[in-house]
Amino acid sequence: MQMGQFQGVYSRKGVFICLEGGDGAGKSTQSKLLCEWLESLGHSVLLTREPGGTRAGQQMREILLDPATGELSPRAEALLYAADKAQHVDHVIMPALERGEVVVTDRYVDSTLAYQGAGRAIPEEELAAIARWATCDLRPHLTVLLDQEPDHGLDRFTGRDRIEGEPVEFHQRVRQHFVSLAQVDPDHYLVLDAREPIATIHGQIRGRVEGLL
């Protein structure tokens, strides 16, 4: 199965936007700015994240990211992320979209494909099938990829979680896979240089999102 073969499902109600990228790329900052702008326009907006966008997801997030967890089997790690996504879609994302809201999530399926796929070397077809099944193959209307060399992002952290603490070679594979995913489906992606000024990036995101509202 080739990358991008899945066609996916796009919600007919609401707008679903995802921010992706390596650790320290500024996803949280840009997600917050985007939501504030959308709310200023009068839209009902939900800001969420993965892992941890639900009560159960918070517990999974602790297991997945706490260095005290130690080494996890790549398959166990992938299944925990899939469980978080299933809960997140069923209890947070889809209900908000059905209400006609704009949903902005910090990470989604692409992070699984990049980190557990390219990073952990789990075969693409196996991992994609699990991730798509967990989310009912719900796709974002737009994925914003904040791209940068791993060193630029990881240097921001004084203490690192389980994933951030992986070798730079791991994060380089992750970055390349994010870029590859975006290249396959440019109509649903916006790739930006994460090293640009915050205001510049925000303006570029706004320009693309306006066409979805």
LUMDOKE-792638 format. One record per residue (C-alpha): residue in one letter; y negated, x, z. Coordinates in steps of 0.001 Angstrom, whole numbers, padded with zeros to 6 digits, always signed. Example, Ala and Ser with C-alpha at 12.3 -4.5 7.8 and 13.67 -1.06 7.14 Angstrom:
BEGIN
a+004500+012300+007800s+001060+013670+007140
END
This chain:
BEGIN
m+000000+000000+000000q-003278+001513-001083m-006424+001623+001030g-008509-001468+000422q-005620-003526-000964f-006117-006180+001717q-008525-008825+000426g-009470-010192+003825v-011071-013393+005026y-014825-013871+005374s-016077-016595+007683r-017843-019461+005911k-019931-020067+009030g-022213-017636+010777v-022694-013981+009836f-020387-011189+010996i-021839-007653+011133c-020081-004530+012371l-021443-001086+013198e-019029+001800+012786g-019119+005573+012959g-018125+008560+015006d-018828+009001+018686g-022500+009542+019431a-023709+008216+016069g-026088+005697+017650k-024121+002493+017116s-025073+000994+020467t-028767+001693+019931q-028799+000228+016436s-026723-002784+017491k-029222-003618+020210l-032227-003187+017903l-030584-005356+015254c-029895-008138+017735e-033447-008041+019093w-034831-008350+015561l-032478-011205+014679e-033411-013074+017859s-037109-012610+017052l-036408-014487+013807g-034922-017374+015751h-031229-016680+015141s-028575-017237+017777v-026975-013803+018169l-023900-012476+019949l-023660-008738+020654t-020167-007511+021504r-017978-004420+021282e-014464-003050+020927p-012597-002259+022975g-013791-004331+025906g-015444-007416+024465t-013381-009722+026683r-012262-009720+030294a-008762-008607+029291g-010292-006155+026842q-012202-004463+029653q-008910-003601+031314m-007499-002312+028045r-010660-000270+027491e-010167+001454+030836i-006588+002347+029973l-007514+003569+026502l-010590+005632+027328d-010077+006891+030887p-008987+010564+030779a-006865+009797+033859t-004575+007739+031627g-003311+010968+030127e-001452+011193+026849l-000435+007940+025197s+002045+007529+022382p-000017+007006+019189r+001882+003756+018620a+001214+002562+022163e-002464+003403+021744a-002638+001538+018424l-000931-001534+019908l-003352-001623+022829y-006284-001547+020413a-004618-004301+018375a-004178-006434+021499d-007855-005968+022341k-008799-007065+018823a-006586-010159+018908q-008154-011300+022173h-011633-010434+020939v-011340-012375+017672d-009720-015448+019226h-011968-015764+022266v-015299-014238+021232i-015892-013593+017537m-014419-016675+015858p-015881-019205+018347a-019349-017697+017838l-019014-017749+014053e-017848-021369+014186r-021054-022151+016091g-023002-020594+013206e-024157-017544+015172v-024744-013992+013992v-022078-011766+015551v-022818-008052+015861t-019935-005897+017037d-019928-002231+017985r-016627-001164+016306y-013912-003253+014705v-010850-002700+012475d-012219+000360+010666s-012246+002272+013946t-008524+001650+014346l-007825+002731+010774a-009920+005872+011246y-009021+006948+014789q-005402+005867+015076g-004691+006154+011342a-006381+009350+010178g-006848+010743+013677r-003329+010114+015025a-001643+010281+011600i-000082+006822+011786p+000825+005684+008229e-001950+003599+006701e+000233+000698+005615e+001799+000300+009071l-001431+000456+011011a-003420-001708+008611a-000800-004459+008728i-000929-004532+012547a-004728-004474+012720r-005157-007160+010061w-002529-009364+011705a-004201-008996+015107t-007534-010153+013672c-006139-012824+011281d-007580-010466+008647l-011124-011577+009506r-013585-009215+007811p-017252-008518+008556h-019725-009691+005943l-021308-006254+006360t-020151-003008+007959v-022870-000459+008704l-021431+003063+008829l-023571+005571+010702d-022323+008838+009269q-022770+012350+010620e-020865+015552+011282p-018779+015174+014477d-020537+018066+016219h-023881+016263+016060g-022533+013247+017934l-020179+014883+020390d-022898+017261+021564r-024633+014254+023141f-021933+013861+025794t-021728+015851+028997g-018495+014104+029964r-016032+012830+027382d-013486+010022+027437r-009925+010340+026113i-010943+009890+022488e-014179+011887+022602g-012226+014756+024168e-010011+015224+021110p-010470+018445+019058v-013198+018531+016430e-010542+018546+013672f-009445+015101+014877h-013001+013791+014637q-013447+015320+011187r-010425+013380+009916v-011870+010245+011493r-015228+010752+009796q-013704+011282+006380h-011628+008134+006685f-014663+006048+007610v-016394+007310+004472s-013321+006625+002346l-013125+003035+003581a-016769+002474+002679q-016321+003921-000795v-013537+001439-001579d-015703-001641-000898p-019418-000794-001328d-020437-004468-001550h-019565-004931+002122y-020718-001549+003454l-023996+000212+004155v-023619+003957+004745l-026531+005639+006518d-027272+009146+007740a-027079+008894+011529r-029400+011917+011880e-032353+009987+010457p-034975+008692+012938i-033925+005583+014852a-036730+003490+013347t-035819+004567+009816i-032173+003585+010278h-033164+000271+011831g-035395-000505+008877q-032613+000236+006407i-030216-002019+008303r-032778-004822+008413g-033302-004544+004682r-029601-005055+003988v-029040-007760+006610e-031925-009888+005325g-029849-010720+002280l-027081-012175+004460l-029223-014568+006503
END
